[in-house]
């Protein structure tokens, strides 16, 4: 068995949980060079993103996620600022290690697998989540497990809203070489279980300043919250897929490209306030990125390794 590396994300404003608040202060007050490259591989080349739907999701909900994945590398001319521009910020990590022959990353929307009947039950361990992730293609892939709002997952709400890691691939063993790994992500729908923790700022937070919740851009608090967590974990997976890429802090609880900037979505952000976001004049929804087919999304700030600061689209 290979060592499994995973990152736990508690999604939201900097003061929702004390550990995130202190992490934010560490980033600001200590040497920013602590956010560094640990000499491991990043995900490069063409990588397929496969979606494994576990539980009951409406077609309209699946479209929110699948359109987001398609928007990451879309060549269409979406309105700006765009999801693809947000994702392009991760390229700065690759540029810093050009001397190590690192190539850029291209994400491609892959296959979708549905397990509507919850074949493993409605209370999952992380080992079972990894088992579900292994159902997707394992060669040059990120397999994303998405659990519905009535499925409990080990640690969900109490310590995390999603996680990413890597699993030994059973189908890509090369003769004379070690087992290869594939990357996986899990994100839960927090609509009914812990929206105050995992769907902020579209729901009233459990802790901290009690500002009014924002209108979700796709009119679905749970799924719009999942997009933010998925975006954060995708950035972490690309730049720290196996636990020895880019991060700050201890390897067991690292701050990555997005988790190093908790609660920041636009300029002017502060604890309890996501920042000066764009607002749709028709729906009143808050967002900071445009996607394919007129979609709008709210995406987290990313840590910029060149300026050593959190960078937002707006």
N, C-alpha and C positions, 0 to 999 in steps of 0.2 A: 504493500500500500504506500502510495506517495503521501507526503505531508500535504494536508489540505490547508490552504491559506484563504481566509475570508475576512471581509471588512464589514463591520456592522455600522449601519447608518441610522442615526436618530435624526430624522428630517425636521428641520425648521428654524425658528428664530433662535438667536444665540443664547437666550436665557431660558428656553423651554426646559433644558436639563442642565444641571450644574457642570457635568463633564464637558459638554459642548461649550458652555460659557468660558470655562477655564482654558479650553483648547484655543478659542478665539483670542484670548488674551496672550497666550503663549506665542501665537503667530505674530502678534503686534509688538510684543515687548522683548522677545529674544532675537538672537541673530537669525535673520531670514535665511541665511545660507544653510540652516539646519534642514530646510526643505531641499533634499538633494537626491542625486541619482546613485543607486546602490549597485550599479554594474550588471544588473540582470537584463534579460530580453524584454522588449516591448512587443506588443502585437503589431505586426507589419504585413504589408501586401494586402491581398484581397481576403477579407474575413467575412464570412456569412453570419448574419444574425438570425437565428431560428427562434420562434416563439412557441412555448409549450403552455397552453391554456389549461389550468386545472380548476375545475368547478364551472359554475354557470356564468357565462359572460354573454351579454346581448351582442348582436352583430354591430350595433352602433358603438359599443364600448371597445370591441376588438379593432374597429376602424380608427379610433383615437390613437391607439398604440401603434398599429401598423403604419398609419400615415406619418406618425412621428419618426419611425425607423426609416421610412422612405425619404423623409425630409432631410435626414442627416447628410446624405450624399447626393441630393437632388441636383440635377444640372439645369432644371427649369429656372426661369427667372422669377422667383417668388419676390413678394414685396420685402423690403428691408425694414428692420433687421431680420435676418432669416435664421432658421435652425441650422442650416449648413454653415453659415458664418460663425455661429456659436461653436459648432463642432470643429471648425477650422482652427480655432484657438489651440486645440490639443497638438497641432503640428509643431508648435514652438518647442515642445518637449523632444520631438524627434530631431529638430534642427540642432539642438544642443549636443547631440551625440552622433553627428554626421561622421565624425572621424572613426566611429566604431561600425561603420558600414550599415547604419540603420536606415531602412527605407520608410516611406510614408505608409499610412494605413488607409485602406479603402473599405468601408463597410457596405455590404450588399444585403438587401432583404432576402432572406431565404425561405424556409418552409415553416408551416404552422401545423401544430399537433394539438388536438383537443381531447381532453379527458373530462367530459362533462359529468360523468357518473362518479367521479372521485374514487378511482380504483383502489387507492391506498387509504381511504377513509378521509375524514375531515379534520383530523388532528395529525400534523406531520412533524417528524423529526428532521433535522438538517440532513441526516443520512438519506432519508426518503426524498428530500428535495433534490439531492445530488443524483439519486436514482432516476428521478423524473428528467433531470437535465441530460442524463446519458441517453435518453430516447431520441434526441436530436442528432444530426450529423456531427461527427467529432473531429473531422479533419478541417483545420483552418476555420474554426467556428466559435461563436459565442452563443451558447444556448441559454435562453431567458425563460425561466419558469415564473408564471404569473398566476397567483392564487386568488380566488374569488373572495368576496366579503364575508362568506360564512365558513371559510376554512381557516383554522388555527394552525400556526406554524411555530415551532420551538423558538422562543425568544421574541416573537412578534409582539410589538407594543411595549413589552416590558423592557427590552433592551435594543430593539432594532426595528426598522421599517423595511429593510431589504439587506441583502448581502451579496458579495461576489467572491469567487474563489476559483480554484482549478481542480480538476479531477483527472486521474490517470485514464487515458483512453484505452479501451479494450480492442479497438479496431485498427490502431495505427502503430502497432509494434513493428519496429524495423529490425531485421536480423543483425545481430552483433551490436545493437545500440540499446540505450535505455528506453523505457516506456516514455511515450510522449504524453502531453497533457492537453486538455481542452479547457477553455474558460467557460464559466457559467455565472449567471446572475439569478437571484430570486428577488421578487418584489411582491408584496401583498397589497390587496385592496383594503384600505383602512376605513372605508365608508361607515361601517357599523361597529367596528371594534375599537379604533383609537384615532378618529379623525383629528382630534386636538393635538396629537403628537405627529402623525404622519401625513396629514393633509393640510397643515398650515401653509400658506395664509388663507386658504379657502374655508377654514373652519376656525372657530374660536380656540385659542390655545389653552392647554391645561394649566400651564404656569406662565409667569411673566406678565408683561403689559397686556391688557385686554382690549386691544383695538378691534374694531368691527372686521369680520371676515370679508375677504374680497370675493367678487363674483368670478367663478371658474370659467375659463375661456371656452371650454367645450360643454359647459352646463352639467358637469358630472364631478362632484367634489372628490369622490374616490378615485376615479380614473385620472383626473388632472393632477391629483396628488401622486399617483403612480408614475406619471410621466416625469415629474420632478425627481423622484427617487431613482427611476430608471436612467435618466440623463446623468445624474450624479455617479451612479454605479458604472455606466458605460465609460465615462471619463476615467474613473479609477481603474477599470479593467484594461483599457488601452494603455495607460501609462504605468500601471503597476500590476500586471496580470498574474505574476507568480510570487509576489511578496518581496521582490528584490529590484524593483524599478524605481520610480520617483515617489517619494513620500517624506513626511516629516514626523519625528517622534519615534516611539518604540515600534518594532516590526509587528508586535501582536495587536497594537491599536494605533495604526498609522493614520495620519491626516493626508489625504490624497488631493488630486486636482480640484475636486469640487467640495469635498468634506472639510477642506482647510478654510472654506469661506462660508460658514453656516449662516443662514438667515439673510443672505445678501442676494438681491435679485435685480437691483438697479441702483444708480447713484443716489446718495442721500439716505441709504439704509441705516437703520440703527435697531437695537433690540426691540422687537414688537412691531417694527415697520419694515416692510419688504423693500422699500425704495420708491423712487418716483417712476412708476411704471406707466406704460401706455394703456389707454382705456378705450375700448371699442365704443364709439358713440351710439351705436344701435342697441347693444346688449348690456353695456356697462361693465363688461368683463375686463379684468386686468391681465396684461400679458407683456411679454418682451421679445417674442420671436414669432415670425410667420413661417408656416410650413406649406406643404403641397395642398392643392385643392382648397385654398382659402383658410386652412387651419391656422389657429393661433395657440401658442403654448407659453407657459411660464417656465423658464429654465434657470438653474442656479448659476451664480458667478463661478468662474474658474480661476484658480491661482495661476498667475502669469509668471513663469520662471525667469523671464528676462527682466521684468520690472520689479519682481518680488512683491507683488501686490495682487489683490483680488480684482479681477476685471469683469465688467458687466457689458451686456449688449447696449443698454440704454442708461 
